[in-house]
Amino acid sequence: MGKEDKAYNREEIIGKLLYERHRRKLKTFVTTNENPSAISARYGHHIGDRLPEMFNIIKWEGRSWRE
């Protein structure tokens, strides 16, 4: 989450998906390298505000395996 292109170069489909899944109280699993403030900036305050209740945020630290 956070690296995908906008649909038709204008719409944040993931933001709409997250909003609907939250509204319907559905479980959602995501992975991202972005921090919560970057997610909020990209998808809007209405998503950023709900992050703590939507997800168990687990921060992984340590050496990157992408080197």
C-alpha positions as CSV (number, residue, x, y, z in Angstrom):
1,M,0.0,0.0,0.0
2,G,1.3,3.4,-0.9
3,K,3.3,2.7,-4.0
4,E,0.5,1.9,-6.5
5,D,-0.4,4.2,-9.3
6,K,-3.6,6.2,-9.4
7,A,-6.4,4.7,-11.5
8,Y,-6.7,6.6,-14.7
9,N,-4.0,8.9,-13.2
10,R,-6.5,10.6,-11.0
11,E,-8.3,8.3,-8.5
12,E,-6.9,6.7,-5.3
13,I,-8.8,3.4,-5.5
14,I,-7.0,2.0,-2.4
15,G,-8.3,4.9,-0.3
16,K,-11.9,4.2,-1.5
17,L,-11.5,0.5,-0.8
18,L,-10.2,1.1,2.7
19,Y,-13.0,3.5,3.5
20,E,-15.7,1.0,2.3
21,R,-14.1,-1.9,4.2
22,H,-14.0,0.2,7.3
23,R,-17.6,1.3,6.8
24,R,-18.7,-2.3,6.5
25,K,-16.5,-3.4,9.4
26,L,-14.6,-5.9,7.3
27,K,-11.1,-7.2,8.1
28,T,-8.4,-5.9,5.9
29,F,-4.7,-7.0,5.7
30,V,-2.1,-4.7,4.1
31,T,1.6,-4.3,4.1
32,T,3.5,-1.1,3.4
33,N,6.8,0.6,3.9
34,E,5.0,3.9,4.5
35,N,4.4,5.4,8.0
36,P,0.9,6.3,9.2
37,S,1.4,10.0,8.4
38,A,2.4,9.3,4.8
39,I,-0.7,7.1,4.4
40,S,-2.8,9.8,5.8
41,A,-1.3,12.4,3.4
42,R,-1.8,10.2,0.4
43,Y,-5.3,8.8,1.1
44,G,-6.8,11.6,3.1
45,H,-7.4,12.5,6.7
46,H,-10.5,10.4,6.9
47,I,-8.4,7.3,6.3
48,G,-5.4,8.4,8.4
49,D,-7.8,9.1,11.3
50,R,-9.1,5.5,11.2
51,L,-5.8,3.7,10.9
52,P,-5.4,2.7,14.6
53,E,-8.9,1.2,14.7
54,M,-8.6,-0.5,11.3
55,F,-5.2,-2.1,11.7
56,N,-2.8,-3.6,14.2
57,I,0.2,-1.6,13.2
58,I,3.5,-3.6,13.6
59,K,6.7,-1.8,13.0
60,W,9.6,-4.0,11.8
61,E,13.0,-2.8,12.4
62,G,16.4,-4.0,11.3
63,R,18.5,-4.5,8.3
64,S,16.9,-4.4,4.9
65,W,17.0,-7.6,2.9
66,R,16.7,-5.6,-0.4
67,E,20.4,-4.8,-0.5
